[in-house]
Amino acid sequence: MSFLPTIGVVLILLAAAFLFAQIAYHAGVPPAAAIVLVGIAAGGMLPGDLQITLTPATLALFLPALIFEGAWDLDARALRRAGSAILVLAVPGVLFGAAVIASAGYAAGGLTLVGAWALGAILSATDPVAVLALFRRLNVPPDLLAIVEGESIANDGVAAVLVGTALLLAAGGTNPLRMAGTACYAAFAGIGFGGAAAALGAPLLRRFRSPAVGIAVTLGVAYGAYAVATAAGASGIFASAAAGVALPRLGLDKGEVRAIERFWDTTAFGANAVVFLLVGLNLRLTRIFAEPRLFVAVVLAVVGSRAVLAYVLLPLGRRAGAEAGWPHAIALAGLRGGLSLALALGLPRAFPNRAQILDAVFAVVFLTLVVQGSLLAPLLRRIPLGEGESKGSSIRGMAT
């Protein structure tokens, strides 16, 4: 496949996607869903030599920017107040969701234990691209926004680590202590690499105090942390997230932060559009109902485990300022998107039950991202969430 024709196809599809997104926006349909639907339609018509596969390597072109921008924009005080809720959702919550989904896949879909665990890991976490794009423009309280944003960033790193354990199992690894050690190393080393990258970048930002230098440094920190962590066998997602949280808090003044934020808002907007388009190009609707028992069992497991997290396990009832509608918002925020699809498509060809895993992931991504995502904003506007501040930059236009 030639590089230039592929780029031309992507640009044409992006132009069409943005046109449909604008039409959808004025018609009251979320632009993100419109872009995905354009991708689905185009994916069925493109010849085989122009198909673009969404793999972890492809997603790595955009994911560091999206993770870094989301982490940079987090309210530090709200993040501290929401820390316990984020921790519950990102660690035991992801493990709980993975176990429930894996059990459903094993019982109803006839998957092997390794295949079922891989499916549970892939679908255990909300997608940062989908969730951040849908929540940013909504006028929600800072603490609720911090919970949703913090979870969507952190739990995807945990899910990616869990998928790594599934790959180890498929390769014959059965030592639980070794697997736990590998998972802990991936998470904590990733955070360490991100913090180190931020510590290296902050003096440059303070020394030169130029928007151009600030953009170059933050790009280097976001992508450098991701690349170094990945090369070292650690989590690139955790690295970019840690760098995004740490860098704006290492002595930068508000003017510098605002100038850099404008660049990252625009960058994240474009990256969101590309990822949503790639999701659509890679979804195959004909495969959603190929395994009906697996489809029903996994969808029920995804929805049910999210409901248990939001209404039972999450410690919101004792939080000062938490409105009665917060659990509803968190339950509705359980979208799956580009990361889940990329992790599934990135499984080795010989991985156990790969075809069934893809069928289930296609179904969940379509139902949550397109169907649930289209209903999310109207439903949230009817739920009492309390007062917040709208943060309406360009990327937030993807939300509604």
N, C-alpha and C positions, 0 to 999 in steps of 0.2 A: 504494500500500500504506500503510495507516494505521500510525502508529508504535506506538500502544498495543496493538493485537492482536499485532503482531510481538513486542513485549516479553513479552506474556503467553505466547505460544507458546514463546519462549526459556526463560522461567522454568519452564514445565511440563516442557519437555524436559530442562532441567537437573536438576529434581527426579527425573524418571524415570532419567536417566543416573546420578545419585548412588546411587539405590536399586539399580540393576543393578550399579554399581561395588562396592557393599558386598557384594552377593550373590556377585559374581565374586571379590572378595578372599577371602571365606571358602571359596570353591570352588577357590582356587589359581590363578585367572586374573587377569592384570594389570588393574587398574581402568581404566587408560588405554585398553586395547583394548576393554573393555566399553563405555566411553563412546563410542568411535568407532563401534562396532557399533550402538549405540542411534541415533546420528546417521544412519548409513546406512539403517537401517530407517525412521526418521522422514522422511528426505529423499525416500524413494520414495512417501510417503503424503500429504505436505503439498501443498495446492493451490498453483498457480503464483504467486498474489499474496502468499503467505507464505514463499516461498523466500528464503533469506538467502545471498547470494553472499560467499564468502571472497575478498576482494581485498586488495591491499597496504594500501589505505586502511582496510579493516575490521581487518586484522591490526595496524595501527598503534595501535589502541586498547589492545591487550594486549601487543604485542611490547616496547615500552620497559620495561614493568614486569618482564617475564620476563628480558630481557637484563640490566637493571640489577641485579635480585636475584641472578642467577647470577654476575655479575661481582663484586658486593659480597661474596659468600660465598667467593670464591676465596682459598685460602691463599697469602699473598704469597710466603713462602719456597719453597713447593712450585712456585708459578708461575714463579719465577726459575729453579729447577732444571729445570723442564720447558720452558723457553722455546724451546730449539732444536727439540724435538719438535713443539711447537705451531706454530712458524714453518714447519716442513716440511709439516705437514698443512694449514695454512691458506693458504699461498701456492702453492708448486710443486705441492702435493698437489691443491689445487682445480683448478689449471690442467691438471694431468695427467688428473684425473678428467673434467673438461669435454671435453678433447680425445678421450679414449677413448670417452666416451658419444656425443659428436657424430659421431665416425667410424662408430660402430655404427649410429646413426640414419641417416646419409647412405648407408651401404653397403647396409643391409638394409631400411630403411624408405622409401627413395625421397624423402627430405627434401631440400629445397634446402640450400645451404651455410648461409644465414642461419638457416633453421629448425632445422637440425641443431645449429648453435652455440648457439642459444637453448635448445634441449633440454638440451645438455650443461651449459650454465651453470646452468640451473634445478636439475638433478639432481646437480650436482658436489659439493655440501656436505651434511653432516649437519644435521639440524634441531635447533635449540637446545631447543625445547619438548619434543620427544620424547626426546632424549638425556638432558637434565638430569633430567627426571621419572623416567626409568628407572634412572639411575645413582646418584642421590643417597642412596638408602636402603641401597645395597649396602656392605658392610664392606670397601672397597677401600683400598689405601694412598694417602696424600695426593698423592704424585707422579703416580700413575696417574689419580686423580680430577682433578687439575689438568690433565693432558694432555687428557682427554676433555672436561672443562668448557671449558677454554680454546679447544680446537679448535672445539667446537660453537658458541661465541660468535663467534670470529674468522672462521671460514671462511664463515659465512653472510653476513657483511659483504662478503667477497671475491666470493661467488657473486652477491649482489645487484648489485655493481659490474659483473660480467661480463654479467649480463642487460642492464644499461644499454648496454654496448657492442653487444649484439645489436640493441637498439632503434635505436642510431645507424646500424648497418649497414643495417637495414631502411629507414631514412629516407634512405639514399643516402650516408651517410658512409663514406669509404674511406681516409681519411688515417690510417695506423697510428700516427704520432707524436701526432696530435691525440687519438686514442682512448686511447692509453697515458697521455697527460697528463691526460685527463678521469678515467680510472680512478684514477691516483695522487692527483689532487686529491680525489676522493670519499673515498678511504680516509684520507689524512693530514689533510685538513681536518676530517673527521668526528672523528678522534682529538683534534684541536686544540679543536674546539667542546666535546667532552666534558670535556677537561681544564680548559677555561676555566669551564664550568658548575660543576665541582667546586670550583675555586678561589673562585668567587663564593659557593657555598653553605657551604663550611667555616667561614668567620668567623661566619656566622649560627648554625650549630650550636654553636660554641664560646662564643658570646656569650650565648645564651639557655638552653642546657642543659636543655631541656624535651622530653619524649617527643612532645608534640603538635607543637611547633615542628619537632622532628627529622623527624617524618612529613611535615609540610607541605613542609619544605625538600627532602627527598629526592625527594618526588613532583615538585616543581618542577624539580629538577635532572634527573631521569630523563626526564621528558616534555619539558621545555624544551630540553635538549640534542638530543633526537631531532627536535623540531619545527624548531629553528633550523637544524640541520645539513641537514635535508631541504629547507627553504626556500632554503638557500644552494646547493643542488645537490650537497651532500656526503652521506656515508652516515650515516643516523640510527642504524643498528645499531652502527657503530663509535663514534658519539658517546655513546650510552647505555652501551655497554660500557666505554669509557674513563672516563666519569663514575663508574660503579660500582666500577671498580678503584681510582680515585684518592681518592674522597671519604672512605672510612673510614680512610685512611692519612694524612689531613691534620690530625693532632693530636687526634682524638677518643679519649676514654677508653673502657675496655671496657664500663662500665655503659651508656653512651650507645649504643654499638654494639649491645649485646644488646637493648635496648629497641626500637631501630629494626628489628632483624632479625626480631623477633616479628611486627611489622606486615607486613613484606615477605614472610615465610613464608606468612602467611594470604592476602595479596594474590596472590602467585604461585600458590598452590593454586587459588584461584578462577579466575584467568586461564588456568591450565592446563586446567581443566575446560571452560571456555568454548571454548578453541581446539580441544581434542580433539573437542568436540561439533560445532563448525563444520566441522572436517575431515570428520567423518562425514556431515554434512548435504550436503556438496558432492561427496563421492565418488559416482560412478555405476558400479556393478559391471558393468552391461551393456556399458560401453564398454571394459572392461579387455581383452577378447579381440576387439575390433573390428579391430585390426591385429595379427594373430598373429605375423607375421615381425618387425615392429617391437617388439612386446612381448617376444619371446624375445631379440632382439639387445640391447635396452636393459637388460633385467634382467641378462643375462650381463655386459654392460659395467659396470654398477653394481657387481655383486658382484666381478667380476674386478679392476677398478681399485682397489677398496677392499682386496682381498687383496694386491695388489702394494704398495700404500702401507704396509700394516701389516707385511708380512713381508720386504719388500725395501728400500724407500726410507726407512723410518723408522729413525733412529739410536738404537735401544733396546739393541742388543747390548752397547754399551760403557758403558751407564749403570750406576753402582753402585746396587745394591738392586733392579734390574729383575728380576722373576721371568720364567720361561720362558713363563708364561701371558699376559703383558701383550699381545703381538701378537694373540693370540686375542681378548682383550677389545676391543682397538681395532678389529679387523676386524668384530666383532659389533656394534659401536656405530654402524655406518654406516646409521642409520635416516633416512628422509626423511618429512617430515610437513607441518605447516601452512604453513611458509614456501614450500616447493616448490609446493604447491598454489596458494597465493595469487599467487605470481609467474606461474604458468601461466595462471590465470584472469584475471590483470591484463593479459595481452598484448592489444594492440588487436585488434579484430574482424578487421581486414584483414591481420593479421600473417601472413607465409608459414607454411603448414602448421600453423596454430593448432589445428585439430581433431586432427591426428595427435599433436601435442605434448601436448594434454590427455589423449588416450588413454594415451600412454606414462606420463605423470606419475601418472594415476589408478592404473595398474598397479603402479608402483614404490612409491607411497605405501601402497597397501593391503598389498602383500606385505611391505614392511619394517616398517611401523608396527604392523600387526595380526598378521601371521604371525610375522615375525622378532621383533617386540617381545614377543609372548607366550612365545617360547622363550628370550629373552635372560637373564632372571634365573635360571631353572633351570640353563642352561648355564654361566653365570658362577660359580655356586656349586660347580660341579664342576671348575673350572679353578684351578690354583695361582696366586694373585695376590699372596700376602703378607698381612701384617696391616695393618689400617687402623682408623679410628675411625668408627663409625656416627654419622650426623648426622640422627637420626630426628625431624625436625620434621613439621608437618602436611603440607606439600607433598610430603614424601618418601613419604607413603602412596600417592601415585600410582605409585610405582615398581614395587611388587610386590603 
